[in-house]
Amino acid sequence: MPKFAYIAVDSAGKESRGTIEAPNQAQAVAKVRGMGLFPTAIGAAGGSEGGGAAKPASAPAAKKAGKKSMGQTKIEIKLPKFLRPKVKQKDLMTLTRQLATLVDAGLPLLRGLHVLQRQTPHVTLKEALAGMCESVESGSTFSESLLNYPKIFDNLYVNMVRAGEAGGVLEVVLNRLAEFAEKAEKIKNKVKGAMVYPIVVLVAAVGITGFLLVAVIPKFKDIFNDLLEGKPLPAITQFVMDASNMVMNNGLMVVAAIAVIVVLFKLFAKTKVGRYLLDTAKINAPMFGSLVRRTAVARMTRTLGTLLASGVPVLQAINIVRDTTGNEVLVRAMQSVHDAVKEGESMTAPLAASKVFPPMVVSMVEVGEETGALPDMLMRVANTYDDEVDNAVAGLTSVIEPLMIIVLAVIVGTIVIAMFMPMIQIISSLGSQA
């Protein structure tokens, strides 16, 4: 069996050195930890002065020594942080699924990280994986190495990994994380898909309206001035003419006003009161409110169920759900649930009092608490609401398509009618003169 030399410190900070037999480096680290020591460096033992064990060296030190002995100098050019590509949820989902497969197949965690580091094309993920490999090699746990990259791995991810390490079921937790990410990505893509058509129609409506106001209507204005000889225009025509004049003469001011409104809206949305009011409006909005509510409930119940099933303590799980829900209304509801559970009460009462969660969700949670199968009940609720989100998206798409067509027809039709009404007056006056 291979021998590994280590340098470790005890709880008092005293350094000690020695060798230990283990099948691989990861298990050697585990054995050293089992002795009540905290390894700071570990490496394969070999021949040295006096026939003793070689001085242990961390992986980074070994790599540097190898480069020096070969007389090679490697220059790494790293992009600035603001130029590095962000890690999308899809990239993280793929990474988690691959790591879960490797660990589940019996590959040591460290070796799995090295494999993923070599094959991933994503620059940011590659650098993060390299840093995690060095951290794990130096004696840190996987969850501790994840804490160094908070922009990639959120609290949900880190805490689930920590629970998996504590329970010795890391591969199970990684699979659950991958499934969770896949479900969340699926719902997100469906909602995005439902919004593509309305956005395209809206952009077309704005473009057509702008073209008519800038390029077409001014020509009619000259014609009407010549033929009507100062007679007043119909009200709807005058309105369209005024809108055209405003766009042409004060276009920059209109754009600036829109930009200011958008900036003020975003600043207001970042405040606590603003977030709460906007999220309340989203949940209660006609047509879209039901979809937003179902999506939020599905995400919340799936997150909480996944955390509890992975062994995360209930109060810590509620805190994580509260911080990752992304909806201020649900944040306040989960804070009430946390306070109630902390006092030894049930989740059911604060969930019902929040008036955010449907009665079915409250009933399922109550049954789960009474039977001790709360994680399973939460996952069933999430699956049910995933199906409802699918149906809601399909129904919303079927309603939005004709609605947007009607909106576009009304805008263009109003402009056309406004231009033809003076023409009818001109034709009528010419007929009477004849």
N, C-alpha and C positions, 0 to 999 in steps of 0.2 A: 504493500500500500504506500502511496506517495507520502513524503514528509513535507511539512510546511513550517518555516521559521516565522515567528511572529514577534512583534513589539506591542505591548498592551499596557494599560494603566488600570489600577484598581479604583474603587470608590473614593479612596483618599488621595488619588492623583499620583501614587507611586508607580514608577515604570518597572516593568519586568519583561524578560526575554525568554524564549524557549522554542521548542519544536513540538509538533503534534502530528499524528498520523490521521489522514482523512482521504476519502476517495477523490475529492475535488476541493477547490479553494472556498467555495460557498459553504460547504460543510465544515471546513476548517474554521471559518469565521464563526459558525454556529457553535462549534465545540469550545472555542475560546470564550465566547459569550456565556456558555454554560458553566464555565469555571468562575463566573463572577467578574470577569475582566472585560475591558473595552478595547478591542484591537485598534491600533492606530496605523499599523503597517503589517502586511503579511505577504509571503511569497514562497515559492518552492525552495526547499533546503537543498544545498549542494556543497561541494568541497570548498574549503577556505583555509586560511592560515591555521596551522596546528591540527589539521584534519577535522576541525569542528564544522558546525553548520555555517552556511553562508549568511551574511548579514541580510535580513529581510528588507525588501524594498517594495514600495508601492508600484503599481503599474505605470504611472506617469514617470517615476524615476527610472524604471527599467527601460522604458522607451527612449528617454533622453540618453541613458548610458549606451544603448545600442546604436543610436545615431552618431554619438561621439566616436565610438570605436570604429565605425565604418568611415568616419571622416566626411559624413554627409551633413549638409545644412538644409533644412526644409523651411521654406518661407511660406507662411500661411497668410493669405489676404482675406480678412473678414469684412463683410459688408457692414456699414453702420446699421444700428438697430432699426431706424426708421425706414431703411430700404429692404430689410429682410421680410420675406413673405410671412404673413400671419398663418398660424395653424388653424385651419377650419375644422368644424365639428366632424366633417366627413373624413379628414386626414386622421384625426384622433381616434375615430371609430375604427378605421382600418388598422391602425397601429395596435389598438387594444385587442382586436380580434386576432391579429397575428401573434401577439405576445401570449394571449390565452391559449392558442393552439400549440405553441412551442412548449409552454410550461406544462400543459395538460399531457403532452406527449412524453414527458419525463426529462426534458432538457432543463438544466440548471438555469435559474433566472439570469445570472450574469452572462452566461453564454447566449441566452436568448436575446438579451439587450445588444450584445455585440453583433449578432446576426442581423437584427433589425437596423442597427446603425450602418452596417455595410450596404444594405439593400435599399434603404429609403432614399428617394430622390429629393425629398423636401429638405432644404438647407437648414431651416430653423429646427426642425425635428432632429436632423442629423447631429447638430450641435448639442441639443438637449440630451439626446441619447448618449453622446460621448461624455458629457458631464455626469450623467447618471451612472454610467459605467465606472468612472473614476471614483464617484462617491461610494458606490457599493463595494468596490474593490478596497477602499480605505476603511471599510468596516461599518458604514452607515446602512440602515435598512432601506428597502425600496421606497417606503412611504416618506422617509426622511429626505431621500434624494429628490422626490417629486416636489417637495416644498421649495426647492430652489428655482422652480419654474411655475410661479403662480399664474402667469398669463396663459399657460397651456393647460395645466391641471388645476381645476377648481377644488373647492373644499369638499364637494361631493366625491370626486375622484380620490382625493388623498385619504379621506376618512374611510372610504370603503376598502381601499388597499390596506390601510392600517388594521382594520377589523379582520381582513383576510389573513394578514400575517399573524395576528394574535391567535386566530383560530386554526392556523395551519391549512387553510383552504384558499390560498391565493388564486389558484387556477379557477375555482368556482366563482370567486368574486370578479375576476377579470372577464369571465364569460358573461356574468350578469351586467357588468359595465358595458360590454360590447352590445348586448341585447338592448339595454336601456338606450344607448346612443343610436342604435339602428331604428328603434321605435320613434324616438324623438325626431330623427332626421326624416323619417317617413312622413310623419305628421306635418313637419315644417315644409317639406316639398309639396305636399298636397295643398296646403294653404297658399303657398307661393303660386302654384299652378292655377289655383282658382282666381288669383289676382292679376294674372297676365292679361287676360282678355279685357277686363275693365280699364287697365292702365293703357293698353294699346289704343282703345277707343277714345279714352280721355285725351291722350296726346294728339290723336288725329283730329278731335274736335277743336282743341286749342289751336292746332296748326292751321286748320281750314278757316276758323274764325279770324285768326290773325291775318291770313292772306287776304280774306275778303275785306277786312277793315282797312288794310294798308294799300292794297293794289286795285281793288275793284270799286269800292264805294266812293272814293274821291272823284273818279271819272263821272259817276252818276251825279255827283254834286254839281259839277260844272254844267251838265246837261239840264238839270232841273232849274238852275239859276237862269239859264237862257230861255227855256220854254215856258216856265211858270211866271216869269216877269215879276218876281218879288212876292207872289202869293205865298201864304203860309203852307208849310208842309204838314202832312198828317203827323200825329203825335208819335206814332211808332217809327216813322221815317226820321223825324227829328231826333229821336233818341238814338237811333243807329248812327246818324250823322255826327252827333255829339260824341259818341263813343269812338268813332273813327278819328275825329279831330284830336281827342285826348290821347289816343294811342300814337298818332303821328307827331303831334307837337310836344307831348310830354312823355314820350316813350321811356326815356331814361328815368324820369321821376316815378313812373309806374313800376318799373323794374326795381328801383331802389326801395320804394314803399313795400313791395312784395318781399324783398330781401330782409328789410327791417322787421316786418311782421313775422317772418319765419324765424329769425334770430331770437326775437322776443319770446316767441312761442317755445322754442327749444330751451331758452333760459328758464322760463316758467316751468317747463316740464321737468327740469332737473331739481327743482325745489320739492321738499317733502309734500307740501300742500298741493302743488301742481301735479305731482305724480299721482296722488290719491284721487284728485278730481278727474284727471284724464282717464285713469284706470277704471274709475266708477262709471264714467261716461262710456268707455269701451264695453264694459260688461252689460250695461243697460241699453246700448244702442240698438235701434231697430235693425233687423236683418242680420247684422254682423255680431250683435251682442251675444246671441246664443252660441255662435261658433267660438268666440273668444272665451266665453265661460267654460264651455266643454273642453277646449284645448288646455286651458289653465288647470282645470280639475284633473284631467287625465295626466298631465305632467306632474302635478303635485302628488297625486296618489301613487303614481309609478315610482317617483323618487323616494317617497317615504317607505313604500313597500319594499323596494330594493335595499334601502339602508337597513331596515329592520331585519330582513331576511339574511343580510350579510353579517349580522351580529353587532351592529352599531347600537349603543344605548339609546333608549327612546328619546330622552331629553336632547341629547346631542343630535339625533336624527331630525327632530323637529326644528332645532336651530339651523341645521344645514338646509332643510327645505325652505324655511323662512328666508334665508339669505340668498337662495338660488331660484326662487319662484318667479321673480321678475315682474310681479304685479303687487302694487302697494296695498290693494284691498285684501289680497290673500296674505300679505305680510302681516297685516294687523290681525287677521283671523288666526294665523298660526301663532302669533305672540300670545293671544288669549288662550289657545290650546296649551302652549308651553307653560303659562302661569298656572293653569288648572291642573295639569299633570304634575307639576312641581309640588303642588299642595296635596297631592294624593288623590285627586279627583279623576273622573273619566274624561275622555276626549269628546264624548257625544254632546254634552251640554254646550260647550263653547262653539263647536262646529254648527250646531243648530241655531245658536244665538247670533252668529255672524250673518245669517241669511244669504250667504254666498253659495253654500253647497246645497245641492238638491236633496230632498228627503231620502232618496234612495241611497245616496252616499252616506248620510248620517246613520241610516238603518244598518247598512253593511258594516260600518265601523263599530257600531254598538254590538252587533253579533260577533264580530271578530274579537273584540275585547272580552266578551263573555265566554267565548269558546277557546281563547288563547291562540287563535289563528288569524291575528290581525294582518300580518304580512300577506298571507294568501288572499284575504278579503280585499285588501287594498289593490293587489295586482289584478283581481277580477274586476274591480271597479274601473281600473285604468284600461283594461281590455275592452270593457263595455263602452266606455267613453271614446276610445279610439274608433270603434265601429260607428258610433254616433257622429264623430267628427267627419268620417268618410261620407256618411249620408248627408250631413249638413253641407259639406263642401260641394257635393254633387247637386243638391237642391239649390244652393246659392248660385252656382254657376248657371243653372238652367233659368234662374230668375234674372240674373244680372245681364245676360247677353241681350235679351229683347229690351230690357230697361235702358241699357246704354245706347242701343240703336235709336230708341225713342228720343233720348236726350239729344243725341247728335242731330236727329231729324228736326227737333224743335228749334235748336240753335240756328241751323242752316235755313230752315223754313221761315223763321222770323225775319232773318236778313233778306231773304228773297221776297217775302210779302212786303216788307218795308220799302224795297226798291220798286215793286210793281204798282203800289198804290198811287204814287204820283204819276206814273205812266198812264194809269186809268183816267186820272183827272185830266191829263193833257189830251188824251184821245177824246174824252167826252167834250172838252171845250172846243176842240177842233171840229167835232161833229156838229155842235150847236152853231158854230160860225158858218159852217157850210149850209 
